[in-house]
Amino acid sequence: MAATIFPYLYTANGQKLMKQTLTENAREQTVDYIGSFVYENDQLRYILTEEGRALAKTNGTFEYQYFLKDHLGNTRITFNQTGQIIQEDAYYPFGMAMNGLCYQSGVDYENKYLYNGKELQDDFGLDWYDYGARMYNAVIGRWHSVDMLAEKYRRWTPYNYCVDNPMRFIDPDGMVITDFLNKQGKLVVQVNDGSNAVFQLTGNPGIEYFKFKEFDTKQSGTKEIIIKSVIKGSQEYSRENYQNSGSTTFCNWGARNVAGSFKAAAEEKGLIVTGDIDTFLKPGQSAKNIYDNMGKSGLVNEDEAVKAAKSENTLAVTINSNHVITYTPNGKYNNIGGSNGNSIQSYLWMGQIEGVKFFEFKAVDPKKNTNVKNY
């Protein structure tokens, strides 16, 4: 029986360069990965884009295809520029395909960038996913090699995927990236930003925030504090942990966590942060009390808050008599603890925006004495 093997070639940081199919050492197929360009047997097959791919046709033209993904980056629907659905994919929590809910038109080249957006390796029916650092088996929900950071997570098997919580976490390359830990040191949030920074929850209930702990040099990421990632991580934690209790929301706790984490991260980077959190988010006070103590000028609506957060790549908070709401750096609405009201006609607090006349909270570069615009 002829032996078939599949050798792979990677760069030192896990970027795939080539995959071959060899039978009795005779080459049957070579796939080259040159940046976003993918070639099969020296012929361009497709070009990967941020939204999908441009599929090369035999007549020299391209068909633009788009990947519709869920919150974990799993490709759910592949459709072309005319709106035709080419492929539908559904998954069990750990990534195995739900075959009865999947669909392929059969008229186009199959899309194999599926679970977490990783490329499916379906040779011999293995259905493994290539994450760069390791191969992942979605059938058993485990890696096929030991986590090089296994000693950091001794309570889990070194073959575990996403600390057994794939509905909340992703593992972008087979290694852990940015970690957010609770007060006991347990991993509670991850942000995929290429940094190896570690943050840990500190402070008393109601005034908790994430403080920089260390750079985990065992990870492959960069030694960099990315403030917008801190905003994202603290928002996710707040959304999960400051839920409603009857008619009460803990939106003020969540907003304080996000604002405090923002301030701590900025100061760790050597920036001077002006403004006192307690002047606009007083500990233990309801949204109505905070709102009533803020004065009666400078009202904004939700659109203005979203625009400000998005254009300045920073944190925005609105406060009205019912609710405190934060906005992500890309302008998305982040409702912590649910809502007993809405953000229309709220006071706006911004984390370094010039021109806001009330409750400014700025991160300043002391060497340049200027507001930081893009951190």
C-alpha positions in Angstrom: 0.0 0.0 0.0 1.4 3.4 -1.0 2.3 5.7 1.9 1.0 9.2 1.8 2.3 12.0 4.0 1.5 15.7 4.4 4.6 17.7 5.4 4.1 21.4 6.5 6.4 24.3 6.6 6.1 27.2 9.0 7.9 30.3 10.1 9.3 30.5 13.6 6.2 32.3 14.8 3.8 29.8 13.4 2.8 31.3 10.1 2.1 28.6 7.6 4.2 28.8 4.4 3.5 25.4 2.6 1.7 22.2 2.7 2.4 19.2 0.4 0.9 15.9 -0.4 3.5 13.2 -1.0 2.8 9.6 -2.1 5.9 7.4 -2.0 7.9 10.6 -1.9 6.3 11.8 -5.2 4.7 15.1 -5.0 1.0 15.1 -5.8 0.0 18.6 -4.6 1.7 21.7 -3.1 -0.2 24.5 -1.5 1.8 27.7 -0.9 0.7 30.4 1.5 2.3 33.7 0.6 0.8 36.3 2.9 -2.9 36.4 1.9 -2.2 34.7 -1.5 -2.8 31.0 -1.6 -1.5 28.9 -4.6 -2.2 25.3 -5.5 0.4 23.7 -7.7 1.8 27.1 -8.6 -1.6 28.5 -9.6 -3.3 31.2 -7.7 -6.4 29.7 -6.0 -7.7 32.6 -3.9 -6.7 35.8 -2.0 -7.8 36.1 1.6 -9.3 39.4 2.7 -10.5 40.8 6.1 -14.1 39.9 5.1 -13.5 36.7 3.1 -11.7 35.9 -0.1 -11.4 36.6 -3.7 -11.6 33.3 -5.6 -9.7 33.0 -8.8 -11.8 31.8 -11.7 -10.5 29.9 -14.8 -11.3 32.9 -17.1 -8.9 35.1 -15.2 -11.5 37.0 -13.2 -12.3 36.9 -9.5 -15.4 36.1 -7.5 -15.6 37.9 -4.2 -16.9 35.8 -1.4 -17.7 36.9 2.2 -17.6 35.0 5.5 -20.3 35.8 7.9 -19.0 35.0 11.4 -20.3 34.8 15.0 -18.9 36.3 18.2 -16.2 33.6 18.4 -15.0 34.1 14.8 -16.6 30.9 13.5 -17.6 31.2 9.9 -21.4 30.5 9.7 -22.3 31.5 6.1 -20.2 32.0 3.0 -21.8 34.0 0.2 -20.7 35.7 -3.0 -21.0 39.2 -4.4 -24.4 38.5 -5.8 -25.8 37.4 -2.4 -25.9 33.7 -3.3 -25.2 31.4 -0.3 -22.4 29.1 -1.2 -21.9 27.3 2.2 -23.5 27.2 5.6 -21.7 25.7 8.6 -22.9 24.9 12.2 -20.8 23.7 15.1 -21.0 21.9 18.4 -19.5 24.0 21.2 -16.0 22.6 20.8 -16.0 23.0 17.0 -17.1 19.6 15.5 -19.4 20.1 12.5 -23.2 19.6 12.9 -23.5 17.8 9.6 -27.3 17.9 9.5 -27.2 21.7 9.6 -24.4 22.3 7.1 -24.8 23.0 3.5 -22.6 23.3 0.4 -23.7 24.4 -3.0 -21.2 22.2 -4.7 -20.6 24.8 -7.4 -17.7 26.7 -5.8 -14.3 25.8 -4.2 -15.1 24.7 -0.6 -14.3 27.3 2.1 -12.2 25.5 4.8 -11.7 28.5 7.1 -14.3 27.6 9.6 -14.1 27.1 13.4 -12.4 30.2 14.9 -11.6 31.1 11.3 -8.9 28.5 11.2 -8.3 26.3 8.2 -9.7 22.8 8.3 -7.3 20.0 7.5 -9.6 17.2 6.2 -7.0 14.9 4.7 -7.8 11.2 5.6 -11.0 12.5 7.2 -9.0 13.8 10.2 -10.9 17.1 10.4 -8.2 18.9 12.4 -7.8 22.6 12.6 -4.4 24.3 12.1 -3.9 27.0 14.7 -0.2 27.6 13.9 1.3 26.5 17.2 -0.7 23.2 17.4 -3.3 21.1 15.6 -6.7 21.0 17.2 -9.2 18.1 17.1 -12.7 19.4 17.4 -14.2 15.9 17.8 -12.5 15.4 21.2 -12.1 19.1 22.0 -8.4 18.7 22.6 -5.0 19.6 21.1 -2.7 16.8 19.9 0.4 18.2 21.7 1.1 19.7 25.1 0.5 23.3 25.8 3.9 25.0 26.2 2.4 27.1 29.0 1.0 24.0 30.8 2.7 24.8 34.1 0.8 28.1 34.3 -2.6 26.2 34.2 -1.9 23.2 36.4 -5.5 22.6 37.2 -6.3 21.7 33.6 -4.9 19.0 31.3 -2.1 20.3 29.1 -4.2 19.2 26.1 -7.2 21.4 27.1 -8.8 23.8 24.7 -9.8 27.3 26.1 -9.8 26.0 29.7 -12.8 23.9 28.7 -15.0 26.9 28.1 -15.2 27.4 24.2 -18.4 29.4 24.5 -16.5 32.2 26.2 -12.9 32.0 25.2 -11.0 31.5 22.0 -7.3 30.4 21.5 -6.1 32.3 18.4 -2.9 30.4 17.7 -2.7 27.5 20.1 -1.1 29.6 22.8 -2.6 31.9 25.4 -2.4 35.7 24.6 -3.7 38.5 27.0 -5.0 37.3 30.3 -7.4 38.8 32.8 -7.4 37.1 36.2 -9.8 37.3 39.1 -8.6 38.0 42.7 -7.8 34.3 43.2 -5.6 34.2 40.1 -8.1 32.3 37.9 -8.4 33.2 34.2 -11.7 35.0 33.6 -11.2 36.9 30.3 -8.9 36.7 27.3 -8.3 39.4 24.6 -6.6 38.5 21.4 -4.4 41.4 20.6 -0.9 39.9 20.3 0.2 41.2 23.7 1.4 38.9 26.6 0.3 41.3 29.3 -1.5 39.9 32.4 -4.0 41.9 34.4 -5.6 41.0 37.7 -8.7 42.2 39.5 -8.2 44.3 42.6 -10.2 46.5 45.0 -13.3 46.1 47.1 -16.7 45.1 45.6 -18.2 48.1 43.8 -14.9 49.7 43.1 -13.0 46.8 41.5 -10.8 47.2 38.5 -8.1 45.4 36.6 -4.5 46.3 37.4 -1.4 45.3 35.4 0.4 42.4 37.0 3.2 41.3 34.7 4.3 40.4 31.2 4.1 36.7 30.7 7.4 36.1 28.7 6.5 32.4 28.2 3.9 33.6 25.7 4.7 34.6 22.1 3.1 38.0 22.3 4.7 41.4 22.6 5.5 43.1 25.9 3.0 45.9 25.4 0.0 47.3 27.3 -2.8 48.0 24.9 -5.3 50.3 26.6 -8.2 49.5 24.3 -7.7 45.8 25.1 -8.0 46.6 28.8 -11.2 48.5 28.1 -12.5 45.4 26.2 -11.5 42.9 28.8 -12.9 44.9 31.7 -16.2 45.4 29.8 -16.5 41.7 29.1 -15.9 40.9 32.8 -18.3 43.5 34.0 -21.0 42.3 31.6 -20.7 38.8 32.9 -20.4 39.6 36.6 -22.5 42.6 37.4 -25.9 41.2 36.3 -29.4 42.3 37.4 -30.7 41.5 40.9 -34.4 42.0 40.7 -35.1 45.6 39.7 -31.5 46.6 40.5 -28.7 46.8 38.0 -25.0 47.0 38.9 -24.2 49.2 36.0 -22.3 51.6 38.3 -20.0 48.9 39.4 -19.3 47.9 35.9 -18.6 51.4 34.7 -16.3 52.0 37.7 -14.4 48.8 36.8 -14.0 49.9 33.2 -12.9 53.4 34.1 -10.6 52.2 36.8 -9.0 49.7 34.6 -8.5 52.4 31.9 -6.8 54.7 34.4 -4.6 51.9 35.8 -3.4 50.8 32.3 -2.7 54.4 31.2 -0.7 55.1 34.4 1.3 51.8 33.9 2.3 53.1 30.5 3.7 56.3 32.1 0.8 58.5 31.2 -0.5 61.2 33.6 -4.3 60.6 34.1 -6.3 63.6 35.2 -9.7 63.5 36.7 -11.1 61.6 39.8 -13.4 58.7 39.1 -15.3 59.5 42.3 -16.4 62.8 40.9 -18.6 61.2 38.4 -19.0 57.5 39.7 -19.4 57.8 43.4 -19.0 54.5 45.3 -22.3 53.0 46.3 -24.5 55.6 44.6 -27.2 54.8 42.2 -27.2 56.1 38.6 -29.9 58.6 39.6 -27.8 60.0 42.5 -24.8 60.2 40.3 -26.8 61.9 37.5 -28.4 64.4 39.9 -25.0 65.4 41.3 -23.5 66.1 37.9 -25.1 69.5 37.2 -27.5 70.5 34.5 -25.5 71.2 31.3 -23.8 69.2 28.6 -26.5 66.7 27.7 -25.8 64.3 24.8 -27.6 61.6 23.0 -26.5 58.0 22.3 -25.3 58.8 18.7 -23.0 61.5 20.0 -21.5 59.1 22.6 -20.9 56.4 20.0 -19.4 58.8 17.5 -17.0 60.2 20.2 -15.9 56.7 21.3 -15.3 55.5 17.8 -13.6 58.6 16.4 -11.2 58.9 19.4 -10.5 55.2 19.8 -11.1 55.4 23.6 -13.7 55.0 26.3 -17.0 56.8 26.6 -19.5 56.6 29.4 -23.0 58.1 29.5 -25.0 58.5 32.7 -28.7 59.3 33.0 -31.2 58.9 35.9 -31.7 55.2 35.2 -28.5 53.7 33.9 -24.7 54.0 33.4 -23.5 52.8 30.0 -20.0 52.4 28.5 -19.0 52.3 24.9 -16.3 50.2 23.3 -13.3 51.8 21.4 -14.9 50.9 18.1 -18.1 52.7 19.0 -20.2 49.7 19.9 -22.8 49.9 22.7 -21.8 47.9 25.8 -24.7 47.6 28.2 -23.4 46.4 31.6 -26.0 44.7 33.9 -29.0 45.3 31.6 -30.9 48.5 31.4 -33.7 50.1 33.3 -33.6 53.0 31.0 -31.7 54.3 27.9 -28.8 56.6 27.2 -30.9 59.3 25.5 -30.2 62.7 27.1 -27.4 61.5 29.3 -24.2 63.2 30.6 -21.1 62.1 28.7 -17.8 61.3 30.3 -14.9 60.7 27.9 -11.5 59.3 28.7 -9.3 62.1 27.2 -11.4 63.9 24.6 -10.6 67.5 24.2 -13.5 69.9 24.2 -15.7 68.1 26.7 -16.3 70.7 29.3 -17.4 68.4 32.1 -15.9 65.5 33.8 -12.9 65.2 31.5 -10.7 62.2 32.3 -7.5 62.5 30.2 -4.5 60.3 29.7 -1.6 62.7 29.0 2.0 62.0 27.8 4.1 63.9 30.3 7.0 64.2 27.9 4.9 66.0 25.3 2.2 67.4 27.6 -0.4 66.4 25.1 -3.5 64.2 25.2 -2.8 60.7 23.8 -5.0 60.2 20.7 -4.3 56.7 19.7 -3.3 54.2 22.3 
